[in-house]
Amino acid sequence: MTTKVMDKAHRLYTEGHVHIVRQTEDGTLIAFVKSGSDPKLTYRVEVNPGGWSCACKHGQQHTDCDHVCSHVEAVAMKVRTER
């Protein structure tokens, strides 16, 4: 994880851009994260025991590797901090 991704994720989390919608019985989290650079954009993030997905450009390009985007990491920060 790069410092740039972690810094952006921290900013998204602390500025209140992360909204967890629900957690399913199998442990899947569904959340929406507002873009930090364009407040008109919101990305759907899904994190499950087997992986993750995000509707952002980075998330769509890196579906087959471990390069997690800042939106996914911001969701993880919210879960770790607030639960």
Buried (B, 14 or more C-beta within 10 A) or exposed (E): EEEEBBEBBBEBBEEEBBEBEEBEEEEEBBBBBBBBEEEEEBBBBBBEEEEBBBBBEBBEEBEEEEBBBBBBBBBBBBBEEEE
